[in-house]
Amino acid sequence: MHYPNSSSHFRNPADGLLQHVEKAIDGEYSAISCYQQLVHLAPSKKEKNIIAEIRQDELKHFHTFSHIYTQLTGQKYTPKITESCPNNYKAGLNFAFLDEQHTVDFYLDTAAKAPTDYIKDAFTKAAMDEQNHAVWFLYFLK
């Protein structure tokens, strides 16, 4: 059971929420770049289109998390690419699959600790999208 006043909550931005939001922004920024590369490497139009749609989801997450950061700090965050994408299509799919799976857990953990419903909902929705993306990448790996 989860209690609102437990130590697992972010009581204020200094409790680690900002670091989670920064990590989420950087992760989305890295995924946007990687998935653009995968679109170009994909062997079929179908795969190109689906990966492009996944990239659009990542752009939405990036903008949502950037907005949250600005609301919390009054400043814009400058994102950075934290992971490089493999140049090989199959290796890139495997990388994307694993990254999406790890991101689901990270976002659900962040949502569970979020101090507001808006932040909780944003991370929960993004986690659901990430799980869906992982399924697509796994499908393409077959």
N, C-alpha and C positions, 0 to 999 in steps of 0.2 A: 504494500500500500504506500502511496505517495502523499506526504503531508506538506502543505504549502509553506510552513515555516521551518522545514527541515534544512539541514546544512547542504543538501543536494541542490538547492535552489540558488540561482543568481539573485541576490538581493539588490544589487546595484551593478552598474557596468564594471566597477573595479573587481567584482567577484569572478571575473573570467569570461563574462559574456562578450566583451569586446574582442577578446582573443579568439573566441569561437566564431564570431561574425567575420573577423579578418581572415581566419583560416577558410571559412566558407566562401568568401569573396575570391580569395586567391585560387581556391580549388575550382570554382566555376570559371574563372578567367582562364585557368590552365586547360580546363575541359573544352572551352569554346575554341581555343587555339588548336588543340589536338583533334577535335572533331572536324574542324575545317580541313585539316590534313587528311583525315580518314575519308571524308567525302571525295577528295581527289583521288585517293587510292582504291576506293571501292570498285569492284569489278562489274557491278550491274547498276542500272538506273534505279531499280527498286531499293537496293542497299544505299545508294547515294541519297535518295529521297528520305528514307527513314532516318539515316544519320543526320541529315540536314534538319529534320524535324526535332530530333533529340538536341541538336545544337541550339535550336530556337528555344527549347525548354530551358537550357542552360543559360541562355541570355536573359530570360525572364527571371530566373533565380538570381543571377548576378545583379540585375537591377533591383530586385526586391531586397536582397541582402545589403546592397549599397545604400538603399534608402533607409534601412534600419540603422546602419552605421551612422549616417548623417543625422538621423533623428536622435540617436544616443549621444553624439559628440558635437553636433553643429558643424562638423567638418566633412570634407570628402576624403575617402580613402583612396590611395593610389595602389591599385592591384599589381601583383607580380606573378609571373609564371613560376610555380614552385616544383613542377615536375615536367620533364621533357617527354614528348610523345615518340614512341618508336617509329622509324621510317618504313617499316614493313607492315603491310595491312593486317596479317594474322596476328603478329605481335602487338600491333596497335589495338586490335579488338580485345585481345587477352588483357592488355593493360587497362583498357576502358572498362571491361567487365569487372575486374578486381577493384578498380577505383570506385566504380558505382556502388559495388557491394559494401565497401568500407564506408563510403559516404552515407549510406542509409543508416548505419549504426550511429555515426557521428551526429547526423541531423536529428535522429530520434532522441539521442541523449541530450542534445541542445534543447530540443522542444520540451522535454520533460523538466528541464531546469528553468525554462523561460519565465521571466517575471510578468509578461503580459500575454493576453490571448492572441494579439496580433503576431507577436514573435513566435509563439507556440504554433499557431496555425501556419505561418509561413514556412517554418522548418518541417512541420509534419507533411504539408503538401509537397514540399521539395523532396522529402524522403520517399514519398509514394512515387513521384516521377522517377527518381533515381532507381528504384527497384524495377520499374517498368523498363527503363533504359538497359539495366543489367540483363533483363530477359532477352531483349533484342540483340545485344552484343553476344550473348551466349548462343542464341539461335544462328547468328552469322558465323560463329566459330565452328559449327557442326561440319 
